[in-house]
Amino acid sequence: MSIQSTNTSPASDLERLDRADVIHGFSALRAQATKDVLIMDSAQGMTVRDQLGREFLDAGAGLWCMNVGYGRQSIADAAAAQMQKMCYFHSFSNFSNEPMVRLSERLLRLAPGNMARVVYANSGSEANDTQIKLVRRYNNILGRTKKKTIIARMSSYHGSTVAAGSLTGLEMVHRTFDLPIPGIRHTLAPDYHRRPAGIDSPEAFSRYLADALNTLIEAEGPDTVAAFIAEPITGAGGVLMPPTGYFREIQKVLKHHDVLMIADEVITGFGRTGRWFASTDLGIEPDLVSVAKGLTSGYFPMSACLISPKVADVLYSDKSEDGMFAHGFTYSGHPVAAAVAHANLDILEQEDLPGNAAKVGDYLISKLRQRLGQHPLVGEIRGKGLLIGIELDADRASRRPFDNPHHAAGLLSRSCLEERLLVRGGHGRVVAALAPPLIATARDADEIAARLERAIERVARGLTASGAH
Ligand SMILES: Cc1ncc(COP(=O)(O)O)c(C=O)c1O
């Protein structure tokens, strides 16, 4: 089966216009001239349909965001009602709106740890940019004007704006854009699958990673290091599970050097890992939390920074210039986004979708291990809840990666598309990342596992045909 469309297809005019007019995010510009354009047209539940009527099972929840599934009437109704009542007003200065105020109370109740304040933005990148500014302001108020460096991790993804893209630990995001900006450093990724030789337990690897962080902080000078940012479970970098004890060891180092902990829960928040927030499960005690994606399940853009009392108290202690917080966006705290978020949270709560993610996630992982665990190309199957990575290796026994991961990753993504299965990749590695909507049933899990197995068989044939294996 080919996913190639024909020139007589109804989508062909749109495809031509798309190629002529649009630069897609994270697309290879030259390849786009010849590559299929998939014009997605309608969606319901777990399924997205393109203009040619081809149906795709969305095991990637769009970009890891479609937590409640497509086509929820109650969310559309909430958006329409709010648009009719008051389609927009800003939240600068002392202007406010009811959906935003009530959402803030709700978020602080749901939040991991003890959070005191909310700052709104529109995307995960903007939330993480805002975190950098909050951290700078916090230390400026405390008079620690040198304490500004933020440490992120290699293989992490925190966004693609100038600042959040600098936090991101993927070379591709930095290359040609002159990133990272000064004041951002990267430490080792919690990549147990590609751990150095001689490390023989997750606990030992956690200590090794914490030592590396400590060494970096000491080399930089602890009085210059302000914060550490981490996804509880690395998403776009290939679904990397923190090894046992990782955050305990890391937080010992952070506390010792008085460095703030920022949990980037943009993917992991709102039920994805089987809990409302992954921080709770992984023993993370964040000072700041970034949320986006599952906050509105992608029905409307919205993100937020959640701020602990420790940071908020300092922010409110500022006596200079009336404590003017000169930051915000035209659409921060958008009333329609907030109304959508409420309707989305209602569904997550009423249908206990975090609970479903835990249950169906366990089932899906066990199915995948059963079907693919012994496959010669499958190096590791890992994850939590409905956030699962299947990593392919050139040699499973020695965990040897592919000589040309780009080629193998391309084959994998094409093969999944040919099986009409949408998955996410893992930048720079050969990973099928699964993050289906949290409404997935055991039958959906069976279907995902079956299609993925067939896709991996296609990859094996493709590698043999190309002489790469
Ligand atoms: C963990 C994490 N943080 C931040 C972002 C950036 O979010 P956005 O694309 O909305 O800017 C992403 C996006 O995938 C993400 O996965």
The ligand as an SDF file (V2000), in Angstrom:
LIG
                    3D

 16 16  0  0  0  0  0  0  0  0999 V2000
    8.1290   18.9820   26.9380 C   0  0  0  0  0  0  0  0  0  0  0  0
    7.8000   20.0850   25.9850 C   0  0  0  0  0  0  0  0  0  0  0  0
    7.9840   21.3470   26.3610 N   0  0  0  0  0  0  0  0  0  0  0  0
    7.6910   22.3790   25.5570 C   0  0  0  0  0  0  0  0  0  0  0  0
    7.2090   22.1600   24.2810 C   0  0  0  0  0  0  0  0  0  0  0  0
    6.9310   23.3120   23.3720 C   0  0  0  0  0  0  0  0  0  0  0  0
    5.5910   23.4800   23.1990 O   0  0  0  0  0  0  0  0  0  0  0  0
    5.0330   24.3470   21.9650 P   0  0  0  0  0  0  0  0  0  0  0  0
    5.2740   23.5610   20.7360 O   0  0  0  0  0  0  0  0  0  0  0  0
    3.5800   24.5010   22.3100 O   0  0  0  0  0  0  0  0  0  0  0  0
    5.7630   25.6340   21.9750 O   0  0  0  0  0  0  0  0  0  0  0  0
    6.9840   20.8430   23.8480 C   0  0  0  0  0  0  0  0  0  0  0  0
    6.4500   20.5700   22.4970 C   0  0  0  0  0  0  0  0  0  0  0  0
    6.4100   19.4740   22.0280 O   0  0  0  0  0  0  0  0  0  0  0  0
    7.3120   19.7860   24.7090 C   0  0  0  0  0  0  0  0  0  0  0  0
    7.1720   18.5080   24.3200 O   0  0  0  0  0  0  0  0  0  0  0  0
  1  2  1  0
  2  3  1  0
  2 15  2  0
  3  4  2  0
  4  5  1  0
  5  6  1  0
  5 12  2  0
  6  7  1  0
  7  8  1  0
  8  9  2  0
  8 10  1  0
  8 11  1  0
 12 13  1  0
 12 15  1  0
 13 14  2  0
 15 16  1  0
M  END
$$$$
